[in-house]
Amino acid sequence: QVQLVESGGGLVQPGGSLRISCAASGSIGSINLMGWYRQAPGKQREWVADATAFDTNYADAAKGRFTICRDDAKTVALQMNSLKPEDTAVYYCNAEIRRVEDTVFKRYWGQGTQVTVSS
């Protein structure tokens, strides 16, 4: 069993900052990529950023304002600065994980954490 648990969401004013985190647990053999997607009300889920041990990638909407960080092999954080109302969404952690008992990597998702940017 593999779990991804997000934390750190909440309400923040426009222009403010927020840091959300995600921790993986369970029968983990190896983690390749960890990252974040988000889904705003009435919209499709969209990719925000991801990170491997060697590289980070960002969607255009996140570049210059968000920073993704692999705190350790099983955690990932997203530091969000200069937040805008349009950043309001449920943010989902995802990761490519190979379980100890498996030989292939599979993608896992967290339950999501709400980020609301409003005055």
C-alpha positions as CSV (number, residue, x, y, z in Angstrom):
1,Q,0.0,0.0,0.0
2,V,1.3,3.4,-1.0
3,Q,-0.1,6.7,0.3
4,L,0.5,10.3,-0.6
5,V,-0.7,12.8,2.0
6,E,-0.8,16.5,1.4
7,S,-0.7,19.3,4.0
8,G,-0.5,23.0,4.3
9,G,-3.4,24.3,2.2
10,G,-5.6,27.1,3.4
11,L,-6.8,30.6,2.8
12,V,-4.4,33.4,1.8
13,Q,-4.8,36.9,0.6
14,P,-3.8,37.9,-3.0
15,G,0.0,38.6,-3.1
16,G,0.6,36.3,-0.2
17,S,2.5,33.1,0.1
18,L,1.8,29.5,1.0
19,R,3.8,26.3,1.2
20,I,2.1,22.9,0.7
21,S,3.8,19.6,1.3
22,C,3.3,16.0,0.4
23,A,4.7,12.9,2.0
24,A,4.8,9.4,0.6
25,S,4.6,6.4,2.8
26,G,4.1,2.7,2.5
27,S,5.9,-0.1,0.7
28,I,8.1,2.1,-1.4
29,G,11.0,0.8,-3.2
30,S,11.9,3.8,-5.3
31,I,10.4,7.2,-6.2
32,N,11.2,8.7,-9.6
33,L,9.2,11.9,-10.0
34,M,7.1,13.8,-7.5
35,G,4.9,16.8,-8.4
36,W,1.8,18.8,-8.2
37,Y,-1.4,19.2,-10.3
38,R,-4.3,21.5,-9.5
39,Q,-8.0,21.6,-10.3
40,A,-10.1,24.7,-10.0
41,P,-13.9,24.6,-9.8
42,G,-15.4,23.8,-13.2
43,K,-12.0,23.3,-14.8
44,Q,-9.9,20.3,-15.8
45,R,-7.0,19.2,-13.6
46,E,-3.8,20.8,-14.8
47,W,-0.1,20.2,-14.2
48,V,1.7,22.7,-12.1
49,A,5.3,21.4,-11.5
50,D,7.3,18.3,-10.9
51,A,10.8,17.3,-9.7
52,T,13.1,14.4,-10.0
53,A,16.4,14.1,-8.1
54,F,18.1,16.0,-10.9
55,D,15.5,18.3,-12.5
56,T,12.5,20.6,-11.9
57,N,9.9,21.6,-14.4
58,Y,7.1,24.2,-14.2
59,A,4.0,25.1,-16.0
60,D,3.9,28.6,-17.4
61,A,1.4,29.7,-14.8
62,A,3.9,28.6,-12.1
63,K,7.2,29.9,-13.4
64,G,8.7,32.7,-11.4
65,R,6.2,32.4,-8.6
66,F,6.2,28.8,-7.5
67,T,9.2,26.7,-6.4
68,I,9.1,22.9,-6.1
69,C,11.5,21.2,-3.7
70,R,12.2,17.6,-2.9
71,D,12.8,17.9,0.8
72,D,14.0,14.3,0.9
73,A,13.4,11.1,-1.1
74,K,9.8,10.8,0.0
75,T,8.6,14.3,0.3
76,V,7.9,17.2,-2.0
77,A,6.9,20.8,-1.2
78,L,5.5,23.6,-3.3
79,Q,6.4,27.1,-2.2
80,M,3.8,29.5,-3.7
81,N,4.5,33.2,-3.8
82,S,2.7,36.2,-5.2
83,L,-0.5,34.2,-5.2
84,K,-3.5,35.3,-7.3
85,P,-7.2,34.5,-7.0
86,E,-6.8,32.3,-10.2
87,D,-4.5,30.1,-8.2
88,T,-7.5,29.0,-6.2
89,A,-7.8,25.2,-6.6
90,V,-7.4,21.8,-5.0
91,Y,-3.8,20.9,-5.3
92,Y,-3.0,17.2,-5.8
93,C,0.3,15.6,-5.1
94,N,1.4,12.9,-7.6
95,A,4.4,10.6,-7.8
96,E,5.8,7.8,-9.9
97,I,6.6,5.1,-7.4
98,R,7.8,1.6,-7.6
99,R,6.6,-0.5,-4.7
100,V,9.1,-2.9,-3.1
101,E,7.2,-5.8,-4.5
102,D,6.9,-4.4,-8.0
103,T,9.3,-4.1,-10.9
104,V,7.6,-1.2,-12.6
105,F,6.7,2.4,-11.7
106,K,3.1,3.5,-11.3
107,R,1.6,6.9,-10.7
108,Y,-0.1,7.6,-7.4
109,W,-2.2,10.5,-6.3
110,G,-3.0,12.2,-3.0
111,Q,-6.4,13.3,-1.8
112,G,-5.7,17.0,-2.5
113,T,-5.4,20.1,-0.4
114,Q,-7.5,23.2,-0.9
115,V,-5.7,26.5,-1.6
116,T,-8.0,29.6,-1.7
117,V,-6.6,33.0,-2.6
118,S,-9.1,35.7,-1.6
119,S,-9.3,39.0,0.2
